Amino acid sequence: MKRFLLSLALGATAAGMYADTPETDEKILNLRLETRLDWQGDWNDGNTVKDNTGFAGKFLNLRLDGNITSNLSYSWRQRFNKAHKDASFFDATDWIYLNYDLGNWSFAGGKQVVAIGGWEYDRAPIDLYGCSVFWNNIPCYDIGASVGLKVTPSDKLTVQFCQSPFYRSDNRNMYAYNVMWNGSHGCFDAIYSANFIEYAPGRFINYLALGNKFSFDKVTLELDLMNRASSHQKFLFKDMSVMAELKYRPAEKWNIFAKATYDVNKSGTDADATVLDGTELKMVGAGVEFMPFVNARHILRFHATGFYSWGHNANSANVMQDKTFTASLGVTWYMNLLSLKRK
């Protein structure tokens, strides 16, 4: 669906095949506006959550991509309605980086997407509706550098060193070390990663993220399996997330999907800042998207979705809690404002 909507090249940067990576072409500048407006409803155990019900501007992004030379490209996305953690305009910069492509090798530096596997994580936030507890709590953009190697025409490895997503305003000297594989083999596509992330000064948590996608004509299944572990706990299955989304496109302008997620953390430690210890939450939902027109310059999309969660979420600040139902109706559009070709 992401390829259909945005026509984005999956191997354009050393950061790997992330959602929203820029298209590689001969344009020195491509300026685009991305926005989404929703009516949303939130009910907990049958009671309306008034501060999360009503009309909401969900996203307002400005994005620039281009090629300075045939090898050197850049990308910048600014999210104007994103909170500033450190009272800095740069906090609302999702990414801004340069990428130097030598064919099989590529090198990138700047603020990037943190190289974590999984298809839910890979997709642009503007294209997502109901998401896992992990997705709702992972900061996914940070400053760093990465090196990419095309092992085969269908396989790419990325090694990334970046600031930890969990750095503190009083201590930025925290880091993440990431290795990611992107593969495409017939009906199977993969985004796998192994991550070693500093969650507190000198203390690390490990991620093993396995993002699997199976495509058959009009049907696509995305299945993400993620295990998280730190020292002093059992390595497998105590702290994990499973995300599954089944999509069906009955016609070119329609997309119907169903989704389920499961997040659990019974590790007994405070290492996981995304899915807190004591959490065991399940969510199911479905939705439909209608795109009256899609072309190279503009995309217009309408959606209607509903999601229900039950269990326990140890993070009381999250929307999805026990016996929570959320619904949304909305419109998304992408508008190309300016394109300049490189001479």
Backbone hydrogen bonds, N-H to C=O, Kabsch-Sander energy under -0.5 kcal/mol:
donor,donor_aa,acceptor,acceptor_aa,energy
5,L,1,M,-2.5
6,L,2,K,-2.6
7,S,3,R,-2.0
12,A,9,A,-0.6
16,G,13,T,-1.6
18,Y,16,G,-1.7
19,A,122,D,-1.5
21,T,18,Y,-1.4
25,D,23,E,-0.8
28,I,340,L,-2.0
29,L,340,L,-1.7
30,N,65,D,-2.0
31,L,338,L,-3.2
32,R,63,R,-2.8
33,L,335,M,-2.8
34,E,61,N,-2.6
35,T,333,W,-2.1
36,R,59,F,-1.9
37,L,331,V,-2.4
38,D,56,A,-2.8
39,W,329,L,-3.4
40,Q,38,D,-0.5
40,Q,54,G,-2.7
41,G,327,A,-2.8
43,W,325,F,-2.7
44,N,47,N,-2.9
45,D,43,W,-0.6
45,D,323,K,-3.6
47,N,44,N,-1.8
49,V,42,D,-3.3
50,K,48,T,-1.1
52,N,49,V,-1.6
53,T,50,K,-1.2
54,G,40,Q,-3.1
56,A,38,D,-2.9
58,K,36,R,-1.6
58,K,56,A,-0.9
59,F,36,R,-1.6
61,N,34,E,-3.4
62,L,78,Q,-2.5
63,R,32,R,-2.7
64,L,76,W,-2.9
65,D,30,N,-1.6
66,G,74,Y,-1.7
67,N,27,K,-2.9
68,I,66,G,-0.5
68,I,72,L,-2.1
69,T,72,L,-1.7
73,S,71,N,-0.6
73,S,99,N,-2.6
74,Y,66,G,-2.5
75,S,97,Y,-1.7
76,W,64,L,-2.7
77,R,95,W,-2.4
78,Q,62,L,-3.0
79,R,92,A,-2.9
80,F,60,L,-2.6
80,F,78,Q,-0.7
82,K,79,R,-1.2
85,K,83,A,-0.7
87,A,84,H,-1.0
91,D,88,S,-1.4
92,A,89,F,-1.1
93,T,90,F,-1.6
94,D,77,R,-1.5
94,D,92,A,-0.9
95,W,77,R,-1.1
96,I,111,K,-1.8
97,Y,75,S,-1.9
98,L,109,G,-2.2
99,N,73,S,-2.7
100,Y,107,F,-3.5
101,D,71,N,-2.5
101,D,99,N,-0.6
102,L,100,Y,-0.5
102,L,105,W,-3.3
104,N,102,L,-1.0
106,S,148,G,-2.0
107,F,100,Y,-2.5
108,A,146,S,-2.4
109,G,98,L,-1.9
110,G,144,G,-2.3
111,K,96,I,-2.4
112,Q,110,G,-0.6
112,Q,142,D,-3.1
114,V,140,C,-2.3
116,I,114,V,-2.0
118,G,191,I,-1.3
122,D,118,G,-1.4
123,R,119,W,-1.5
127,D,124,A,-2.1
128,L,125,P,-1.7
136,N,132,S,-1.9
137,N,133,V,-0.7
137,N,134,F,-1.5
138,I,134,F,-0.9
138,I,135,W,-0.6
140,C,138,I,-0.6
142,D,112,Q,-2.4
144,G,110,G,-2.9
145,A,161,F,-2.7
146,S,108,A,-2.4
147,V,159,V,-2.5
148,G,106,S,-2.8
149,L,157,L,-2.8
150,K,104,N,-2.8
151,V,149,L,-1.1
151,V,155,D,-1.0
152,T,155,D,-1.5
155,D,152,T,-1.1
156,K,182,N,-2.5
157,L,149,L,-2.8
158,T,180,M,-2.7
159,V,147,V,-2.6
160,Q,178,N,-2.8
161,F,145,A,-2.6
162,C,176,A,-2.1
163,Q,143,I,-2.8
164,S,174,M,-2.3
167,Y,164,S,-1.6
168,R,171,N,-1.8
171,N,168,R,-1.7
174,M,172,R,-2.1
176,A,162,C,-2.9
177,Y,196,F,-2.3
178,N,160,Q,-2.7
179,V,194,A,-2.3
180,M,158,T,-2.6
181,W,192,Y,-2.8
182,N,156,K,-2.6
183,G,190,A,-2.0
184,S,154,S,-1.9
185,H,188,F,-3.5
188,F,185,H,-2.0
189,D,213,K,-2.5
190,A,183,G,-2.7
191,I,211,G,-2.3
192,Y,181,W,-2.4
193,S,209,A,-2.6
194,A,179,V,-2.5
195,N,207,Y,-2.4
196,F,177,Y,-2.3
197,I,205,I,-2.8
198,E,175,Y,-2.3
199,Y,197,I,-0.7
199,Y,203,R,-1.7
200,A,203,R,-1.4
203,R,200,A,-3.1
205,I,197,I,-2.8
206,N,229,A,-3.6
207,Y,195,N,-2.3
208,L,227,N,-2.3
209,A,193,S,-2.3
210,L,208,L,-0.5
210,L,225,L,-3.2
211,G,191,I,-1.7
211,G,209,A,-0.6
212,N,210,L,-0.6
212,N,223,L,-2.3
213,K,189,D,-2.5
214,F,221,L,-2.8
215,S,187,C,-2.4
216,F,219,V,-3.4
219,V,216,F,-2.9
220,T,247,K,-2.4
221,L,214,F,-2.7
222,E,245,E,-2.7
223,L,212,N,-3.3
223,L,221,L,-0.5
224,D,243,M,-3.3
225,L,210,L,-2.2
226,M,241,S,-2.6
227,N,208,L,-2.3
228,R,239,D,-3.1
229,A,206,N,-2.2
231,S,204,F,-0.5
233,Q,230,S,-0.6
240,M,264,V,-2.3
241,S,226,M,-2.3
242,V,262,Y,-2.4
243,M,224,D,-2.1
244,A,260,A,-2.8
245,E,222,E,-2.5
246,L,258,A,-2.7
247,K,220,T,-3.2
247,K,245,E,-0.5
248,Y,256,I,-3.1
249,R,218,K,-2.3
254,W,251,A,-1.4
255,N,289,E,-2.1
256,I,248,Y,-3.0
257,F,287,G,-2.5
258,A,246,L,-2.2
259,K,285,G,-2.8
260,A,244,A,-2.6
261,T,283,M,-2.5
262,Y,242,V,-2.4
263,D,281,L,-2.5
264,V,240,M,-2.6
265,N,279,T,-2.7
266,K,238,K,-3.3
273,A,271,A,-0.8
276,L,274,T,-0.6
278,G,265,N,-3.0
279,T,276,L,-1.8
280,E,312,H,-2.9
281,L,263,D,-2.4
282,K,310,W,-2.7
283,M,261,T,-2.3
284,V,308,Y,-2.5
285,G,259,K,-2.1
286,A,306,G,-2.1
287,G,257,F,-2.3
288,V,304,A,-2.2
289,E,255,N,-2.9
290,F,302,F,-2.6
291,M,253,K,-2.8
293,F,300,L,-0.7
295,N,298,H,-2.4
299,I,334,Y,-1.8
300,L,293,F,-1.9
301,R,332,T,-2.8
302,F,290,F,-3.0
303,H,330,G,-2.2
304,A,288,V,-1.9
305,T,328,S,-2.4
306,G,286,A,-2.2
307,F,326,T,-2.8
308,Y,284,V,-3.2
309,S,324,T,-2.5
310,W,282,K,-2.3
312,H,280,E,-2.4
314,A,312,H,-0.5
316,S,314,A,-0.9
318,N,315,N,-1.4
321,Q,319,V,-0.7
323,K,309,S,-0.6
324,T,309,S,-1.7
324,T,321,Q,-1.0
325,F,43,W,-2.9
326,T,307,F,-2.7
327,A,41,G,-2.1
328,S,305,T,-1.9
329,L,39,W,-2.6
330,G,303,H,-2.1
331,V,37,L,-2.4
332,T,301,R,-3.0
333,W,35,T,-2.4
334,Y,299,I,-2.2
335,M,33,L,-2.8
336,N,297,R,-2.0
337,L,31,L,-2.7
337,L,335,M,-0.6
338,L,31,L,-1.5
340,L,29,L,-2.7
342,R,26,E,-3.0
